[in-house]
Structures are given as structure tokens and as C-alpha cells.
Amino acid sequence: MEIKAEMVRTLREKTGAGMMDCKGALQESSGDFEKAIEILRIKGMAKAAKRSARVAKEGIIYSYIHPGSRIGVLLEVNCETDFVSRNEDFLAFVKDIGMQVAAASPRFLNKESVPKEVIETEKRIFEEQAKESGKPEKAIEKMIEGKLNKFYQEACLLEQPFIKDESKSVTELVKELISKIGENITVRRFMRFQLGEGTE
């Protein structure tokens, strides 16, 4: 089937992918837009995985104050070049992450940053809860694993469901941006402040 320039342009507007990538995806999917989008996402994620190994030293320190001025977030997000740090998509992403931290109140950046003693404590609690259910040993192990994954999804920023679209995690959001912009993007650190916190 002939792939017309208008089709390529429409797909590019929808996905932000390059013209040649869009044309290739449309050819591969025989003009099916939904399949073409899926192909671009798969290829984009693969490219994003390669780019994530590159060093990101540029970026911005961003402050987000939630309406009502009772919650504030300070955030560092890195990219590879100063040019990208001024990119609209990058800045919109940083703002979304600021809102995510304010709304979802993560305690840690990712699984790797959770202290061992915290994981051990959580495991002990989950184990006691599982034993009380009276289920067999194998089922208990699975229950503990499931509860630990749920803990990570609640406590770790990059594991959390994205507040604007809970079908994807914050990590997936990062990968989508890497794929779109063509540079490695990393959320490096954050601090969340809540008025009156720790004074009780």
C-alpha cells in the first residue's frame, strides 16, 4: 500500500517520532495507525533503554508549590544537553513530576534507594500478616512478594502509577520522554515539604 505524506505527518503529530520512523512504521503495519503507534512505542522503548546508559549532567532544579502553599517540592531532573533543558516537553515533564511528588508523597526515588532495614521490616510485617491468614508456605511467599511490590509502587517515585494516567508508571513516562527527545533523562533527587510536618 502507498504511504502518503499526509499519513506520515498525522502519525508524527500523534507520536512525536521522526518522519522516517513514522513512514517505516506505517509501511510495516500496512497503513494501520494503531499498529504503527504500537510499533513506534516498542522501537522507542528499545532506543530509550540504550540511551539510559548515557551520562546526563545538564537539566534543571525545579520548585513546585502546590495550590494553597501547604506542600512544596524541590526536584532535580537531568538531561544530556542544555538545549533539551529548555525544551517544552522536558519542562512539562518536570512540572508533572513535581506534581506527582506533591500528590503521591513518595518516600524514596526507586527500589534501589530503599534502605535494607526498611525492606526487612516490611517483609517481617507482611510475613506475620500472611501467616495469620493460615495459607500454605508457597502461597505465603507469593503474598509477601505481592505486598512488597505494592509497597514499592506506593513508596518509590519511579515505581508509582503516574497521577495523570495510572495505566503507566513514572518509569514508563521517563522512557517515553527519552524516546521522544532522543536524550537520556533521569530524575535524580527530590525533597517534599509539608507545612507543619514533624512539629507534632
N, C-alpha and C positions, 0 to 999 in steps of 0.2 A: 504494500500500500504506500501511496505517496504521502510523505510527511511535509505538510505545508508550513511556511514560515509563521503563519498566524497561530498554528497549533503549538509550535515551539515557544513562541512568545507568551502564550497563555500559560503554558506549563512553567515557564521561567518565573512569571509573576506570582504563580501559586507557591513555588518552592524555593525561589532564590538561587537555584542551581545554575551553572554555566550553560550557555546556548548549546554547545556541542554535547554536553552531558544530557540535556533535555532531548535533543534530537535523537541521540543514541537510545535513550530510554523509551521514547515513542516508537522507534523502529523495532526495538526488542519486544515491545508489548503490542505491536501491530495497531498502534493508534489508540489503545485503551488508556485513558487518562489515569484511572485509579491504579492500574497495574504499573504504569510509568512512574507514578508518585512512590509506589512501594519499592520499585527498582532503585530509584534515586535515594530513598531513605537507607536501603541496605548498603548501597555503594558508599553513601555519605558516612555511615557509621563505621565502615571499614577504614575509610580515609581518616576519620576522626581518631580512631584507635592508633593509627600510625603517627598522627600529629601530636597526640598527647605525650609522646616521648620527648618532644622538643622543648627547649627552655623558654619559659615565659617570665620576663623580668620587667616588662612595661605594665601599664594598667593604671588603675586609679584607687584612691582611698575615697570611699563614698559614705556619706552620713544620711541616714533616713530617719526622719522624725514622724511617728505615726500621728494622724489627726487627733487632737486633744492633748498633745505634748506630754503624754504619760509614759510612752515607750519610745526609746531611741536605739538605733543600730549603727555601729561603725564597722565598715566592711572593706577588705582588700581583695580586689579581683585583678588577676594578672593576664596579660596577653603578650604577644611577641614584639609588637611594634607600637610606637607612639601614635602612628596613623590610625590603627584599629582602636586605640583607647578613646578616640573621638568619634568612632563610628556609631551611628544611631542605634543599630541593632545591639551593639555591645552595651551602650549606655542604658537601653531599655531593659536588657537582661540584668544588669547590675541593680537597677531600681527594683525589678521583680524579686531578686534575691534579698534585697533589703527588706521588702515587704514580707517575704517568706520567713525570715528570721524573726521579724516583729510578731507575725501572726502565729507561727508554729512553734516558737520558742525552743529551738534545738539546743542541746547541751554540748554536743560535740560536732566537729566538722564531718568526719567519716568514721567507718568501723575501726580503722587503724588507729585513730586518735582516742578511742575509748580505753581508759586505764584497765589493766588486767584485773585489779582488785574489784573494779565496778562490775566487770563481766562475771567474775567468780561469785560475787554477792547476788547478782541477778539470777545466775544459774542455780544457786542454793535455794533461793525463794521459789523459782519455777519447779525445782525438783520436789520440794515439800508440797507444793500445790498439786503436782502431778501424782504424787504418792497417795495423797488424800482421796484422789478420785478412784483409787482401787484398781486401776488398769494394769495390764501386764507390762513387764520391763521394756519390751520393744516399743510398745505404744508410748511409754513414759519418755523414752529417748526422743521420739518424734515430737511429742508435746513440748519438750524442753527446747528442741531446735526451732519449732514453730514460734514459741513465745520469745525466744532470743531474736529471731528475725523481726518480729513485731516490735521488740524493744529498739532495735537498730532503726527501723522505719520511723519511730517516734522521736528518738533521741539524737539521731545523726542527720545533719542538714542535707548531705548529698544522697541519703537513702530515703528522705521524706518524699511523699507524693507532692507534686507541685501544686500550690494552692489555687492556681488559675485553671489547671487541667489535671485532675487527680489520676488520669489514666497513665501519666508518665511521672517518673521520679525526677528529682533535681539533677541527678547524674545524666539522665537521658536528655534533659533540657540543655545541659552543658555540651553534650556530644552533638546535638542538633546545631547549636551555635558554631561549634568548631567546624562542622561540615559546611555550614553556610558561609562563614567568614574566611575559612582557609588558614586559620592560625590556631595554635594551642591556646586554650583559655582555662585558667584554673582559679577556683575560689580558694584563696589562701588562708584567710582567717577572718573571724568576726567577733564582735562583742555586742551583747544585748543588755540594755539598761532599762529597768522598770522603776518608775517613781516609787520611792518608799521601800523598795526591796531590801531586805536584810536589816531593817530597822526595828522589826517587831521583836 
